[in-house]
């Protein structure tokens, strides 16, 4: 897998940068949300019984 820098990519820089930023933040949010949900479920199982 080769890494390209921003200058080497074929897509326009402005659009790809904002989309990449949006998708990276969306991914981080989804992973954080998933972790929080799993933690809450685990806590409910531990302390609920």
Phi, psi and omega in degrees: 000119182263136178271133176255143172275173186299326183288329186278349183284151184274340180281152177303139189295315186300309182296316184291325180295313182292321178294318179296320178297315180299314183292323179294318178292323177297317179297315178299317181296317180297315181294318177297315179299318179297318178297319179296316180299315180298320179297316180296317179297315180297317180297319180296321178293318183291311188266348183282333186277000000 
